[in-house]
C-alpha cells in the first residue's frame, strides 16, 4: 500500500468524509483488506501519516549522507521531498486539514524528525563548505527550512515551489543551483 496515495484520498475528501472504500480504491485493494489490516479508519489514517513521514525523512536522510551528488543538487532534492511533494496534497480540497494533522504527528513523534533533519542538514552544510561551523550550519538550516515551509503555503504548484526554493538556496548559500 502506498501511503502517499492514501494520504491524497484523505486530502481530497477530508478525514470525516473519506470512506473505507475511498481508502481501498486509493490503495488498490479491497475494502475488506483495509478493515483486516487496520480495523478502522482512524488506525489507517495514523498509519498513513506515520508511514508517509517515515519514508519521506528516510529518503531525505539518505540524500544528505550521499557524497556523490553535487551539494546544491542534493539540497534542492531534499526540499522537493520535504515540501515540494506535499504541495499537491496541501492544495487539494482538505489538504490543510491533512497538513495540520501531519505536523501534529511530526512534532509529537518519538522519532524527533524535525530535530534530526536540522542537525543533519547543519552537518551537511558544514561538510560541504556552506557554513564555517556546525552552529552556523544549524542557523542556516533553520532559516532554509522555515522559508521552505512559508513557500508551502504560497506556492500554487510544485514547479513554482522549486523555482522559489532555488532562489532561497542561492541567496542563503551564495551559489547558483
Secondary structure, 3 states (H helix, E strand, C coil): CCHHHHHHHHHHHHHHHCCHHHHHHHHCCCHHHHHHHHCCHHHHHHHHHHHHHHHHHHHHHHHHHCCCCCHHHHHHHHHHHHCHHHHHHHCCCCHHHHHHHHHHHHHHCCCCHHHHHHHHHHHHHHHCCCCCCHHHHHHHHHHHHHHHHHHHHHCCCHHHHHHHHHHHHHHHHCCCC
